[in-house]
Amino acid sequence: MRLISRYVSSLMIGILLFCVTPINSQPQVPSPTVVLEATNTIDGIGGYQNTSLLVRLTDDGKLTWDKWVGNAWESQVGSLTTEGISAIKRSLDAIDGSRMRDKMGPYHTYTDTSVELRVRLTTSQGVFAFTVMNPWSCETPSCLTRKPLPKDVRTVVCAINRLRVEVVPDEPIDPMCKTPHASQ
């Protein structure tokens, strides 16, 4: 019995030693939350596929995106002001998340390619992840059919497009995002 008692005491001391928090421990800082993230994958003839990060914005203002440099995508990093983050959050909070489906579209039919826009966003309603097929506007003859994006989908796509144009100014704003009602 004494042996068991001594074993239990030793075991309890060992457990306590592992559970004690060091005195000099640093408080855990939570990881930044992704506000908006979008990757664009283009599929084409002959098995062609090209994926790039359009934008990733976290609530601490960090912006990340891929830029075509030479003959490859290179990761770029920047930041957005608190006001800019707030404006994007307000825009995204206005969408009806219940209307987002895992896969939506295609909204346009392109001649030789297809596009998957993979989106992840955090709103006051929660975190949403979905794919929008062929969301980008196109002109005839490269566009075989066109179907307007629902208001909430257009709001998200245009938030992505505007943020992308802000960090890569030589890329054009999509025509559907130029109209005042596109962000409403």
N, C-alpha and C positions, 0 to 999 in steps of 0.2 A: 504494500500500500504506500509505504514511504517512497519507493522508487517511482511509482505512478505520480504521486504528489510532486516530487522533484521534477519529473519530466514535464508535467503540466505547467509548473512555475517557469521552467526554462522556456517552454514554448510561448507562454504569455509575454515574457520579457522580449523574446525575439520578435513577436508580432508588434509589440509596442515600438521597438526600435525602427521597424520598417514603416510604421505609420506616423512617426514624428516628422513634422515639417521643419526643414532647416531654418535657422533664425534669419539668415541673410537671403532668403528666397525673394525673387522679384515677383511682383504681382503679374498675373497673366493678362496680357493685352489681347482683347478679342481680335480675330482676323477681320480685315475689312470685308464688308458685304458687297457682292456684285450687284450693282444697280441695273446695268444693262450690258449684255454681251451678245455679239452676233458674229457668226462665221458664215462665209459665203463659199459654197462649193459649186463649181461649174463643171458639168459633164458634157463632153462633146464626142464627135465622131472618132472612131478608132480607139475607144477606150481612154480618151483624153480626160483627165480630171485635175482640177486645180482648186485647192482649198486655201483660204486666207482668213485671218482674223480681221474683220472690219473694224470693230471697236470692242473694248472691254472697259467699263467705267465702274470703279468701286466708290463706296460712300466716303472714302477719305480723299477723293478727288483724283486718284491715279487713273490715268488713261493709258491704255496699251492698244497698239494696232500693228498690222503688218503693212509694209510699204514695198513695192516692187523696186528693187535696186539692182541694176545690171541685169542679171538673168535669174534672180531668186528673190523670195520674200525675206525681208529682214524685219525683226521685231523692233518697234519704236515705242518710246515711253514719253509721256508728258503729263500734264495735270490740268484740271479744270477748277475754276473758282467755285467757292461755296454757292454763289448766286447761280452759276451755271448748273451745278448739281441739283439745286432746289428747283430750277425751272424744268429740268428733265424729269425729276421725281413727280412734280405736279402734273406734267403731261401724262406720265405713265399711270399715276394714281387715278386719272380720269377714265381710263379704259375699263371696260367690263370684262374682267378676267374669266368669267364663266363662258364667254363666247370663244375663248381660245381653245383650239383642239390640238391634239398631238401633231397632226399634219393637216395643213390647209392649202387649197389651191389644186391645180395650177390656175393662176390668174391670167397668164399669157402663155401662148404657145410660140416658142422661138423656132426658127428654121432648123438650125444645126446643133443647138445646145439646150440644156436645161440647167436651172439654178435651184439649189436648195439653200435657203437662208435659215440657219439654225439660230434660234433666239432663246436667251435665258434672261429673265428680268425679275426684279423684286419690287413689288408695289405694296401699298398699305393693305391690299387684299391677300398677299402672300407671294410665293415664288412660283413663276410660270416658266415652263420650257416647252417649246413647240418649233415646228418647221413650217416655213412658208415656201411653197413651190412657185417658181417663176414670178416673183413679186415685182420685178423691175419693169418699168415702162419700156415699150419698144415701138419702133416705127415700121411701117410697111416699107419694103417687102420682107424685112427680117422677122416680122411679127405676123404669124398666121391668124391668130385670134386674140382678142382682148376681152377681159372680164374685170370690171372694177373691184378693187379690194374693199371689203367691209370697212366701215369707219374706224373701228378699234384696231384692226390689222394695219390699216394705212397709217394711223397715228404712230404705231410702234415702228413700222418700216421707215417712216419719214423721220422719226427721232434718230434712228440709226444712221440714215442718209445724211442728215444735217450735222450730226456729230462727226461722221466720217469726213465730210467736206471741210469741217472746221480744222481737222488735223492734217488733211491731205488736200490743200486748196486747189490743186490742179485737177481734181476729180469733179465732175459736174453734179449739180443737184438734180435729182430725178424730176422730170416734168410734173409728176403728180404731187410732188412736195413743194412746188413753187406757189401753189394757190393758197390763199389765206385759210381756207377751211380744212386743209390737210392735217393740221395739228389739233383740230377740234374734235 
